[in-house]
Amino acid sequence: MDLVFIHDLELTTKIGVFAWEHHIEQKLILDLDLAWPNQPSAQNDDINLALDYSAVVERIEIFAKTRQFELLETFAEEIAALLIEQFKIEYIKLKIRKPGAIKNAVVGVQIERRKN
């Protein structure tokens, strides 16, 4: 399986269960591993056959700016479903970190999803 990865993607969004979190933007850091057949684009040196990772990042950023969630788990599930649907990705591994959520620790969620 070929993968395209986007790691250490920093974005801000409104996320959290506490009332005070509903009114501020907080930083999230995403790592994505996306199954994508790289051989066709490589053989033809054709950008049109490659996964447009700048479009993937742009879509995630728009999603994060226009939505609000309490749980990282919900944010992760919806991002995975969106990317699978919009970009026809067969498999995604998504890790989301929320810096500062817990003192002296890195916390977050990681999911793996496949196209149905």
GIQUI-V354873 format. One record per backbone hydrogen bond with DSSP energy under -1.0 kcal/mol. CO is the residue of the C=O (numbers start at 1). NH is the residue of the N-H. If there is no record, write none. Layout:
CO,NH  CO,NH
This chain:
2,36  4,34  6,32  9,30  11,28  13,26  14,69  18,21  19,22  26,13  28,11  29,97  30,9  31,95  32,6  33,93  34,4  36,38  38,42  39,43  40,44  41,45  41,46  46,49  47,50  51,53  52,56  53,57  54,58  55,59  56,60  57,61  58,62  59,63  60,64  61,65  62,66  63,67  69,16  71,75  72,76  73,77  74,78  75,79  76,80  77,81  78,82  79,83  80,84  81,85  82,86  83,87  90,115  91,35  92,113  93,33  94,111  95,31  96,109  97,29  98,101  102,105  107,98  109,96  111,94  113,92
